[in-house]
Amino acid sequence: MAIPPIAALEIGTSRTVVCVGESGERGRVRITGVGVCPTIGVRKGQIVDLSKVRVGIDKAVKEAEKASGVDIWQVLIALSGGHIQAEVNSGMLAIRSNDHVVSREDMEELGESVNDVLLESDRQLLHTIPLTFTVDDQSGIVKPEGMRCKMLALDVMAIHGLKNRIDNAVNAAKSAKLDVTDVAFSGIGAALSVLTPEHKHNGVALIDLGGGTTSYVAYCNSVFAASGCIAVGGDHITNDVALAFTIPQARAEDVKRRYGSAVIAPDSGNKRVTLPADVGFEERSIGCKALQTVINARVDETLRIVRSRLDDAGVLPHLGAGLILTGGGAYINGVTDLARLVFGLPCRIGVPSNVDGLDGVDQSAALAAVAGLVVHGRNNYEDRGLLSPVKHVLKGWFGR
Amino acid sequence: MKNEDQPAMLLLGVGGGGCRLAASVRAACGAGMRAVGADTDALANRQAAAGGMTCLLLGGSRLAGHGTGGDAIQGRLAAQDDMQNLQSQMKGVRTVVVVACLGGGTGGGATPEIVKALGEMGIATICFATMPFSFEGQARRKEAERVLPIIEESADSLVVVPLDDLFKDAGDDLLLDNAVTLAEGIIAAGMTLLWRLLSKPGFISVDPERLHTMVLRGGNALFGCGSAGGEDRAVKAVEALRGCRLLRSGAALTRANALLLGILAGSDLRLAEVGAVMREVHKACKPGCHVEMGTVLDPFYEGRVELVALAFESWTAAALAVPQAAAAAEPPQDDIVPVRAGGRKVRSKSASKLSFGATGRGKFKGVEPTLHNNHDLDVPTFMRRGIRLER
């Protein structure tokens, strides 16, 4: 089914990215244009200066329009931030038919009720992702249709965020004269573009190391298992480096990218890096070991927080496919080695292999979330007219 | 209070030296004592485990059991890697005696992390830390001196044992190997006495709970022992205690505000001898010093009197909310000390060398903080963890 071009926007802490995709071969999404502009006015995933953010959106949109040859007037927004939370919502339904066989209507009715998540007034629902059914006392059922039972229960993972933060992102897009069709959690976007059904079946955790936030999602036995977001990202590493060596933030960012490493090399003890003089900045040198120690401490801490959250969710022993890192932070030297040590699991950088058109792009894992959002838009478009929450749930059941 | 299944007190050796000391103490005290060793060196771990001690390999996935090579950063990371394993060994434990030799990679790097984690679990910690010999070089000494305040920050009580002090009067013919063995032997013997005092029921017993309370109230301590036999053994034992290098040749007793004193002897110990010991100890201490005394009668000590002491200098200043004048006039009494059960020592902020406050937030100054377990994650991790950078 051919789809019209879909544009996705991610207002990241370090850069604003717009991605345009169209339907490609064999029903896959093909990315036809990408626009990137450094972001000013966002801290830890939250907008603090709307006017500066709008300038970044304008530039990224223009670049993406030029690359794709499409006029962008409507976008989906990828959102992250420490305010995003996930919780399991459960619902039950008594099977009233005489033969007590679960029908499709029963599943729809249950899906409708369980998607009605009761949230606090300041929070807004972003996603409801079906987990598993419980048929009478038998849990972990994926497709209960046709089974015989008296009571059917369903768990869904509800992902929600603070309404005002979501509104701020939407308003930023609107201020750049863009309509917003949907807002999605960036971790879900990254999972859509990177993870394969085999990953999900074997159990996988995807960690998106963004500029201001670190998002994670995990799947076990093809079922969504955990997700969340921590308001710590690459910006924190830069800030740590800047404070450790008393250098400007821009210089710290450069040092981090060029010489930084998340693991402390045994032979780095005597090595030094010279920072050339600039206006208002005298030449100086810093020790490589000290630089690596600063970065190691921060990345190690962040990964351990994710690890403890996954452990709390009980998914850690079920990650047979290991870890996949996405986002700009995945390209920090040694980060996969460190993650391997912290989690005791195989780890690699995840490229958006579920979309075409990004093969020649440098550091494509940094585009995983926004590319995945185009896939999310495509999926929603195919459902158009069926966009009720019930159909979302059904899609989850049959689309595994 | 005592429950055989849940030991209230545990000895934890960290690093090669710490594990050796813990193993020596355990060998002297027997299997009834719960001791755990944590090291990054698998070979050393195996040797310690052969002695019946529970041993944990730190940072196995990171260092493959080859040790840290003297790198304290690797020691710290290794401890973080396996902290959950270590914590799982601490279930039901109320007081942990940590033994570590500072200056090396594991002892210097892992000990601060472990002591901090134990503190966060609500366990009272008394940390015996040895300072390296001066002949081990400036680098090791500096490393040890860097780590001490970090341990002090988290430990309820820190007992610093400078190895040099043990050999101030040693002749030129003392062999290096002998010196190290002798030093470890002295410390292990002292700790064994302390452990026996706490674990063996005596006429006046000191149970782990009393140590727990002393540690929580007392702050940093100095530790020493002395022994004597034959005629006038009680007075001579106190003289030996006063002469103990670890107690700064008696200066620690003079300055102490509180003293935990153990008298260990055989069944031939006479009441008059206990009186003589206490009289001499009170003479050696300053007026008003609070002395907690315990005795152990064990055939093992037949014919001798062994004394072991923990001298707490900051007892009054750090823990008692009693006005100075009143405290000086009258020794502190248990029933007037407002200590919560399981409560932890609170160090004054001004004493902290690691307090960076809001100045460490940099570009996140004024932004809503990211909090995790009461830590502000916007403050650089290396600052919060007290990691020294070789800039």
Interface residues (C-beta under 8 A of the other chain):
Chain A: R43 K44 Q46 V48 G82 I230 A231 V232 D235 H236 N239 D240 A242 L243 A244 F245 Q249 I264 P266 G269 I286 G287 K289 A290 T293 V294 N296 A297 R298 D300 E301 R304 I305 R340 L341 V342 G344
Chain B: S61 R62 G69 D71 I73 Q74 L77 Q80 D81 G360 G362 K363 F364 V367 E368 T370 H372 L377 D378 P380 T381 F382 M383 R385 I387 L389 E390 R391
